[in-house]
Amino acid sequence: MVDRTWWVWQNQKPLDRAFMLHGTRTFFNDPPSPNATIEDDLAMWWVAPKSPPSSILKHHVSVAGGPYCYTYA
């Protein structure tokens, strides 16, 4: 349900919210680090290869396309 809520929020202003990020690259900014961007790699450790948020957030812009292929009813 969190993913659907995020999707609804993004679709209220899709051009502004589709790729919004807030915060720094480290948890609670410890150690201090620059603000995160959609092009910074996400460390997935053993779960998946590193990839930037831009590649993951795209499924919210085009939910029926891309690697996830699902819709909300």
N, C-alpha and C positions, 0 to 999 in steps of 0.2 A: 504494500500500500504506500510506502514511502516513495517508491519510484513513480507511482502514478501521481501522487501529490506533487512531486517535483515536476513531472511532465505537464500537469495542469497549470502550475505556476509559470513555467517557461512559456507555454502557449498563450498566456495572456498578453505578453509582449515578446513574441519570438525573436525579433531582430535585436532586441536589447538583452534578452536573458538566455539565449541559446548557449552562449559560451562564457557566461559569467563565472568568475572564480573570486574568492575572497580569502585573504590570509597569506601566510608565508610558506616557504617550502618545508619548514620543520614543525613538528608537533608542538603547539603552544609557543612557537618561535624560540625553542630551546635546542640548540644554540641559535642565536639570532641569525636570520637569513633574509634574503630578498623576497619580495612578494612573488607568489607563484603565477605562472602564466599557463595558457592552454598548450603551449609548446614544450613545457618541461616534462621530462620523462617521469612516469609513475613507477616506483619500484614495487613489483608484484612478487618479489622473492621467488619461491618455487612454484607459485600458482600459475603464472603466465609471464611471457617476456615483457620487458619494459616497453611502455608505449605512452605517448603524450595524451593528456586529457582530450585534446581536440579529436582524436580518433575514437574515443569512447563516448564523448558527448554528442557526437553526430547522430546517434540513434534517436535522440530526443527531437531532432529537427525533422528527420524522416523516419518515423517509427516503423513503417511497413517495409523500409528498405534497409540495406546494410546487413551486418552480420547477425542481428538479433531477430528481425522479422516478426514482430508481434504488434498487436493493436489492443487498445483499451476499449472495453464495452461499457 
